[in-house]
Amino acid sequence: GGADPETLRIMTHFANLFGLAFQITDDILDVEGDVKVMGKPAHSDEKLHKSTYVSLFGLEKAREMAAQTLKEAEETLAPLGEKAQPLVEITRYLYNRKK
């Protein structure tokens, strides 16, 4: 997209953090999410004996990890200023995601 090397580095780091936070949040929702809101069965990871952040670290630690990862993702965007605001908003949405 024509980004300079520093912007590309920032965006790549943000993408890695955001993807990690998305996975942790998804693992949390599998345990405590509302089936009606999510539109998919809850506890499917547990039933399939999948290793998840919740199964490995516990629910509270997984929540802490998600919050910390999202905070770091948002902070990563700071050098981009106002033009990164849409990504900041998406990051904040993920923190409050219910489905």
C-alpha positions as CSV (number, residue, x, y, z in Angstrom):
1,G,0.0,0.0,0.0
2,G,3.0,2.4,-0.3
3,A,3.7,2.6,3.4
4,D,7.1,3.7,4.5
5,P,9.2,1.1,6.4
6,E,8.4,2.5,9.9
7,T,4.7,2.5,9.3
8,L,4.9,-1.0,7.9
9,R,6.8,-2.1,11.0
10,I,4.2,-0.5,13.3
11,M,1.2,-2.0,11.4
12,T,2.8,-5.4,11.3
13,H,3.4,-5.3,15.1
14,F,-0.2,-4.1,15.6
15,A,-1.6,-6.8,13.4
16,N,0.2,-9.5,15.4
17,L,-1.0,-8.1,18.7
18,F,-4.6,-7.7,17.4
19,G,-4.7,-11.2,16.1
20,L,-3.4,-12.6,19.4
21,A,-6.0,-10.5,21.3
22,F,-8.7,-11.7,19.0
23,Q,-7.8,-15.4,19.7
24,I,-7.7,-14.9,23.4
25,T,-11.0,-13.1,23.4
26,D,-12.5,-15.8,21.3
27,D,-11.3,-18.4,23.8
28,I,-12.9,-16.4,26.6
29,L,-16.2,-16.1,24.8
30,D,-16.3,-19.8,24.2
31,V,-16.4,-20.3,27.9
32,E,-18.6,-17.4,29.0
33,G,-20.4,-16.1,25.9
34,D,-24.1,-16.1,25.4
35,V,-25.1,-18.6,22.8
36,K,-28.0,-16.4,21.6
37,V,-25.7,-13.4,21.1
38,M,-22.7,-15.4,19.6
39,G,-24.8,-17.4,17.2
40,K,-22.6,-20.5,17.8
41,P,-22.5,-23.1,20.5
42,A,-20.6,-22.3,23.7
43,H,-18.0,-24.6,25.2
44,S,-17.2,-26.1,21.8
45,D,-13.4,-25.9,22.4
46,E,-13.7,-27.8,25.6
47,K,-15.9,-30.5,24.1
48,L,-13.3,-30.9,21.3
49,H,-10.4,-31.0,23.9
50,K,-8.7,-28.0,22.3
51,S,-5.9,-26.2,24.1
52,T,-7.0,-22.6,24.6
53,Y,-5.8,-19.6,26.6
54,V,-8.6,-20.3,29.1
55,S,-7.7,-24.0,29.5
56,L,-4.0,-23.2,29.8
57,F,-4.0,-20.1,32.0
58,G,-7.5,-19.9,33.5
59,L,-10.3,-17.5,32.8
60,E,-9.0,-14.6,34.9
61,K,-5.5,-14.8,33.5
62,A,-6.8,-15.0,30.0
63,R,-8.9,-11.8,30.6
64,E,-5.7,-10.1,31.9
65,M,-3.8,-11.3,28.9
66,A,-6.4,-10.0,26.4
67,A,-6.6,-6.6,28.1
68,Q,-2.8,-6.2,28.2
69,T,-2.4,-7.3,24.6
70,L,-5.1,-4.9,23.4
71,K,-3.5,-2.1,25.4
72,E,-0.2,-2.8,23.8
73,A,-1.8,-3.0,20.4
74,E,-3.4,0.4,20.9
75,E,-0.2,1.9,22.2
76,T,1.7,0.6,19.2
77,L,-0.5,2.8,17.0
78,A,0.3,6.0,18.8
79,P,3.1,7.1,16.4
80,L,0.6,7.1,13.6
81,G,-1.6,9.7,15.3
82,E,-5.1,10.5,14.1
83,K,-4.9,8.4,10.9
84,A,-4.8,5.3,13.1
85,Q,-8.0,6.2,15.0
86,P,-10.2,3.7,13.1
87,L,-7.9,0.9,14.2
88,V,-7.9,2.2,17.8
89,E,-11.7,2.1,17.7
90,I,-11.7,-1.5,16.4
91,T,-9.2,-2.4,19.1
92,R,-11.5,-1.0,21.8
93,Y,-14.5,-2.8,20.2
94,L,-12.6,-6.1,20.5
95,Y,-12.1,-5.5,24.2
96,N,-15.9,-5.3,24.7
97,R,-16.7,-8.0,22.1
98,K,-19.7,-10.3,23.0
99,K,-19.8,-12.4,19.8
